[in-house]
Amino acid sequence: MILLKDIVYKVTLESVTGNPGVPVNAIHFDSRKVGLNDVFVAIRGTQSDGHDYIKKAEAQGAIAIICEQMPKEFVNGITYVQTSDTAQALALMASNFYENPSENLKLVGITGTNGKTTIASLLHQLFTKAGFKAGLLSTVKILVGDEEFPATHTTPDSLTINKYLAKMNEAGVEYCFMEVSSHGIHQKRTEGLHFEGGIFTNLSHDHLDYHETFVEYRDVKKSFFDKLPKTAFALTNGDDRNGQVMLQNTQAKKYTYALKSFADYRAQILENQLTGLLLKVNDQEVWVKLIGSFNAYNALAIYAAAELLGLTQLEALQYLSELTSVSGRFQYLISSKKITAIVDYAHTPDALKNVLETINDIRTKNEELITVVGCGGDRDRTKRPKMGKIAAALSTKVIFTSDNPRSEDPELIIEEIEKGVEPLDYKKTLSVTSRKQAIKTACQMASENDIILIAGKGHETYQEVKGERTDFDDFKIVKELLIELNK
């Protein structure tokens, strides 16, 4: 059994009351989970303050309390540790508790607004094809080798991260690829982890409900690179105006990738089709089964990371050509009546613009492009009119609908989306509050060779309305509807 003094190693301690040498059973930041001889870490969250639950943790048998503000009364037999930042302390303690598992594999973090899931998932796929045991911590799922676990956050809490990294150690995993969100960085969930490398994809309008300003959002992303060690690599998108910002203060070895500017890793799109891309990567041609110019960036980042992690150019290109797309990321099907339905996670203005421009680049313009799109509730409201403007401008028809309205009224969300539509595009738009009915309407409107884009939810298999989650899978629903309508 591990001792308290061992799991608070590297934590900045302001004061300690009691015995730091007590044995510890488990660590929790949720007081409801605390049991006999557990440690309770009081975190100040956005919804509640863990300090309000110290008494509950004491009553449930906690052996130690980690807090920023000491309680007025101490319970005999409990050790109290005061630190200035309990979120950071939790991350360091989690690493120590699980014996610093990130040091026993090559951990690569991927951050940016768009592309994190695709790059992380496909790097896992590539290294698995190359014969290595690989791990994945992503929005879609957690993989320990081939064993799958459900994911609940883009970047899980630090206890969950270290728990799965420890499982990866036990399974002999050599490489792990992890999505690193701005929330995760800001809430110190990645503190204490040893990264082999970091990848920056791009930066656009997202999460301003949380970060308030774009500069703060950018600087949080940058702080991830600031903390990379000298032994790591920092790979950044040279075509993104914030790409060089990420590298300003990093000690890691710096590399860039780009399609438009000079970079260490360069690519050129030779062919762009609905079945894939023909790329020229550092003077070598390769066909990849990924669609659209935005995926050319993802493919190039994957290739660059594979080389930086030790694969030869030939190996990296070979396995890159074998990769298949990620669930809910430009996932498409063609019905018996030659209607193409595409499901994509695009839930930011930039991602939606990328997907629509990609479809418009590929299509002949003789067919309709019908877009079904909404925006999530209880999230950044400023992006809603921007999403409406982009959807209407770049589609021939648009159906505005609900996404995950959460606690908000879906009709009011749709009204805010519609405010961005230019007068010239009004006639293209339609509002259908029920997402299933909106998808059905799109299928009924579509004729042979038309394209339907269903954007915003991608891989998600649920819809959240008034705090309740119900089963809802865009891809499954559109597939069933097209089969039914084509009978």
N, C-alpha and C positions, 0 to 999 in steps of 0.2 A: 504493500500500500504506500502511495506517495505522500510525502509530508507537505504541509502548507508552505513552509519556508522554501521548498524546492520549486513549487509552482508559482511563487511570486518573484522568482529570479528575473531580473531585468526590469521589474515594475518599480517605478519611482514611489518610494514609501515616505509619507509625511509623518505618520505616527502609528505605533502598534500597541494595542492594549490586550494582554493575555499571552498565551503561549504560541509562538510561531512554529513550534515543532510538532503540532498535533497532526495525526494521520487524517487524510482526506479521502472520502469515498467518491464524490462527484462534484462538478461545478455546475451551477445554474444561474441564469439571470431572470428566470421566471419563478417567482416565489411559489407558485402552485406545484412546481415539480420538486421542490426541496424536500429531502428526506433526512434520516438520521446520519450525522457526520458528513453532511454535504456543505459546500461553500456557496453562499449566496452573494452575487455581485449586483449591487444596486446601480442600475443604468438610468440615466436621465434620457428618456425617449421623446419622440414627437407627440405621442398620445398620453403617456403616463410617466411618472417618476418612480423608479424602483425604490427610492428611499422611503416612500410611503408604505412599502411592504416589508420593511425590515422586521417589524414585530411579528408578522405572519411567518416569516422564515425562521425566526427564533423559536416560535411555538412549534414549528414542524421538525425541529431537531437539528438545525444548522449548527455546525461546529465552528464556522467562521463567517464573518460579514466583511465584505470589501465595499467601501463607500467613499464618497467625496466629502460628506459631512457626517461626522460622528453623531450617533443618537445621544439623547440627553441622559439616558440610563443604560448601563451595561448589565448583561445577564451573566451570572457566574458560570464559568466553564466554556464561554464562547470567546473566541479571539476576534478582535476588531482591528481592521487594517484600513488606514485612511490614505487615499491617493488623490492626486489632482484630476485624474482622468480615468474613470472606471471602464469606459468603452475600450480604451487602449489597454488597460490592465487586463480586461477579459481576454483580449486577443493574445496577449503575451502569456497569460496563464493557461489558455487553451493549448497553445503550442507546447508549453512545458509539460502540461498534464499528459499529452499524447506523445511525449518524448520527441518533440520537434520533427514531425514526419516530413515536412517540406524539404528538409536537408538531405533526405535519403532518396530523392528522385529529382528529375529536372522539371521544375514547375514554370510554365509560361503563362503570363497574364495578358489578356487581350482587352483593351479598353477603347472607347470611342462611342459615338452616337449610334451608328449603324454598322452591321457586319460582324459584331462580336460572336454571335451564335454560330454563324456560318463558318468563320475562321476557326473557332475553337473546335467545333464538331468535325470539320473536315481535316484538321490537323490530327485529331484523334483517329479518324478513319485512315488517314495516310500512314501514320506510324504503326497502326495495327496491320495494314497491308504490307508494311516493310518488315514485319516479323517481330515487332516489339510489343511488350505489354504496355498499354496506355490507359490513362484515366481521363475523365472529363467532368468538369463542374460547370454546367451551363443552365440557361433559362429553361431549356427543353427537358433535360434529364441529367442525372449523375450516373457516370459509368465507372465501375472499377473493373478494368479489363472488359469482359463481356457481360458482367453482372450489372443490371440496371436498377436504379433507385429513383423515386420521383423527386422533382425539383420544385421548390416553392418560391424561391427568389432568384434574381439574376446572380447576385453574389450572396450565398447563404451567410448566416451568422458565424462568427469565428469558431465556436464550439463545433458546429456542423462541419465546417471546412476541415478542421483538424481531425475530426472523427473519421471522415472519409479518406483523408490523406493517410491516416494510420491504417485504414483498411487496405489502401493501395500498397503501403509498405508490406503488409502481411501477404498480399497477393503477388508481390514481386513486380509491381508496376515501375517502369523506368522513366516514363514521361507523363506529365499531366498538363492538360490545357484547360484554362480557367477564364471564364468571363469575369471581368472586373468592372463593376458599375460605379458610377459617381457616388451613388448612395453608399455602396460598400466601402469605398475609399474614405468618404467623409465620416462615416460611422466607425472607422478604424477596424473594420472586419479583417483587413489584410495585414494588419500590423503583426510583426513577429514571423511572417512567412519569408522563406528564402526563395527568391525568384531567379531562375536561370535566364529569363528574358522577359521583355515587355513589348507589346505591339500596339501601335496607335492607328486606328482606322480613319477616322474623320470626326468632325465636330459640327453639329448643326443644332437647330432649335429643339430642345427637349428638356424635360424635368425642371422648367423654370418655376413651377409651383413649389419646388423644394429648394432650389438654389437661389431663386430670386433674380439674379443677374447672369447674363451670359459669361461675363468675366469670371465670376465666382465658379460657375460650372466648368469653365476651361481650366482655371487654376487648381480645382480639385483633381481633375484628370492629370494635370501636370505634376501634382505632388506624388503621384504613383511612380513616375519616372525619376523624380528627384531622389527617391529612396532606394532606387535600384543599386546594388553593389557594383564595384569595379569589374567583377568577374562576369557580370550579366551583359546581355545585348539589349539595346533599345532600338527598335525598328519602327520607323514612322513614315506616314504617307507624305511624300514630298510635294504632292499636288494640292494638299489641303493647307490653307493659309495658316493654320495653327500647328502644322506638323513640326516646324522648327522650334516653336515655343516649347513643345514637349521636351526637346533635347537640351534646352538652355543650361540647366543646372545639374543634369544627370552625370553620375560618375561612370555609368555603363558605357560599353563600346557602342558608338553611334552608327546606324545604317539607315538608308532611305530607300523607298520604292516609289515608282511613279510611272504614269502613262504619258504625261505631257511635258515633264521637265527632266533635267539631268538628275540621275540618281544611281545608287549602287546597284539596284535591281530595276531593270526597265522592261516594259512590255508594250507591244503594239497590237491593236485589234485588226486582224486581217479579214475575218469573217464574223458576222454576228447574226445567228439564226435562232429559231425557236428550239432547236435541238442542241445548241451549244455555241461555243466560241472557238475560233482558230486564232491562237495568239502566237506572237513572236516574242519569246522571253529570252533576254540576253543573247540574241542572234540564233536561238533555236526555236523551231516551230513546234507547237503542241496543241492538240485538240482537247478541249475540256468540256464536260457535260454540264457546265454552268451557263446560265443565260443572262445576257445584258452587260453593259459597260461597267456597272457598279460591281458585278461579279468578276470582272477582269482585275479590278483592284484586289478583291478578296483572294483570287487565285494567285496573284503575284505575291501577296503577303504570305500566303501559305507556302509557296515555293521558296521565298527568301528565308522564312523561319526554318523550313526543313533543311536547307543548306547550312544555316547558322547553327543548327543542332547536330550537324555532323554527317548528313547524307550527301552523296556526291550529286553533281548537277544531273547526271543521267538518271540516278535513282529518284531524285525529286521530281523530274519531269515525267518519268514513267508512272509513278504512283499518282501524280497530279492528274494525269489523263484518265485514270481509273475511278476517280472520285464521283460519287453520286450526290445529288442535292439533298439538303436538309429539309425535314418536315416543316411545311408552312412557310418556306422561303422559296418563292417563285415555283411552287408546286403546281403542276398543271395536268389536265387530262383533256382528251379530245373525244367528244361524244360520237355516236354512230351517225349523227346528222352534221358532223364536222363543225360543231361549236366547241371552241377552246375555252375552258374555264381555268383561271389562274388564281391560286390562293397565296397571299403574301402577308407577312407580318407588318408591312409598312404602316407605322402609326405616328410618324413624324412628318412634317411638311417635306423635308429633304428626301426621306425614304420614299414617300408617295410619288414625288416628282421623278425620282430615279426610275422607279418601276414603270410609271406611265410613259416616260421618255423612251425607255427600253422597248416597251411594247410598240410604241409609235415608230421606232426605228426599224422594227422587224416587219410590221404589217404593211400591206399594199395600199392602204387607205380606201380600198373598195368595200371594206367591211366595217361594221360598227364596233366601237370599243365602249362597252357598257361597264361602268364602275359602280360598285356597291361599297360604300365607306361610311364610317361613323367615327366618333371620338369617345374615349373613356371618360367616365365621370370621376369627380373628386381628384382630378389631375389638372395639369397646366391648361387653363382656359384660353390663353393668348394664341395658342396654335390652331384653335378651331376654325376661325375665319380663313386662315392661311391654307388649311387643308381643303376647305370648301372652294377657294379660289383656284387652287392647283387642279383639283379633281374636275371641276367644270371646264377649265381652260384646255385641259389635255385629253378629255374624253369626248365621245360623240353624244353619250347619254350618261347621266349620273343619278344614282338612287342614294339619297342620304338616309341613314338608318341608325339604329343603336349599336353600340360596341359592348363595353361593360359599363353600363350607366352607374353601377354601384348605388350610392345613396341619392344621386341626382335624378331629376325628371328627364327621361330620354328626349322628350319633345322639346324641352328648353335647350338641351345640348344641340339638337338638330337646328334649332333657330339660330344659335350662335355660329354654327358651321355655315349656314346659308347667308349670313351677313357678309361673308367674304366673296360671294359670287358676283362677278362683274355683270352689269345689266345686259350686255351682249349675250351672256351665257344662260340667262334665266330660263329660256325655253328648253334647255337641255336637261333641266333638273326636275327631280321628283322626290318626295319624302314618303317613306314607308317606315313607321316606327318599329314594327316587328322585324327583327333581322331575318328570320326564316322566310317571312312573306316577301321581304325585299329581295332575297336571293331567288325566290320562286318567280317574282315579277321579272327579274333580269333574265331568267331562263325562258320565260314566256315571250319576252321581247326579242330574244336573239333568233337570228336566222342562220342558214348555212354559212360557214366561214367567219361568223362574228366571234368576237372575243369578250369574255366576261372577266373582269378583275374584281375579286372580293378581297378587300384590304383591311388591315387593322388588327386581326386576331391571329392569323397564321396558324401556328402549332397548337394554340390553346384549344382545349376540349371542353370548355365550360363557358357559361355566361353568368355574370354577377349582377343581379338586380335586387335592390333593396336589401343588401347584405346576404342574399341567398344565392348559392351557386347551383346551376342546373347544367346537365350535359348539353354541350353545344359544340359541334365540330364543323367548321365551314366546309372543309374538303369533303367530308362524309355527306353532308347535307346537299351540296351542289351535285355530287356524283349521283345520289339517289334521285334528285329532282330531274336531272337530265335524262336518266334512264327511264323514269316514269313518263316524262313529257315526250320522249322519242318513240314510245310504243306505237 
